[in-house]
Amino acid sequence: MSPFRVLIILPLLLLFLELYLIVKVGALIGALPVLLLILMSAIAGVWLLRTQGFAIFRRAQAAMARGEVPALQLLEGVVVMIAAVLLLVPGFLSDLCALLLLIPWLRRWMVIRFLRRGRPARPGGGDGGAPPEGPPGQRVIEGEFERRD
């Protein structure tokens, strides 16, 4: 299946699944409580977007002031923004995904895994593990050389 078809079919399937869940939950608890739940999750999404977005922005600024690269903070910010948008989308499946993204330890674990996956491989193979062994306290630099007289 072509990627273009997947980009069309997947959102439609998710839309139908969301509608199905809304109808099923509405049959169990009633239409008004379902509408209130959807409205409350949208309000929570807007609130979260404002508060958490600014908090993560301040942490990224503090990391830059310390001379660190704020990759972790920025990617956590992106995940929080995605969660906020998912809360704005009406439906229970998107709300569940958003709540999972908002669990701090789970969010950080996902971001760290993403950062490790994006790390370039070492030249010459290997997984980028321990450096080559050498005398204690000395740094070993691998390479080729040619002696010329």
Salt bridges, closest charged atoms under 4 A:
GLU68 OE1 - ARG66 NH2 3.11
GLU76 OE1 - ARG107 NE 3.14
GLU76 OE2 - ARG108 NH2 2.72
GLU146 OE2 - ARG148 NE 3.40
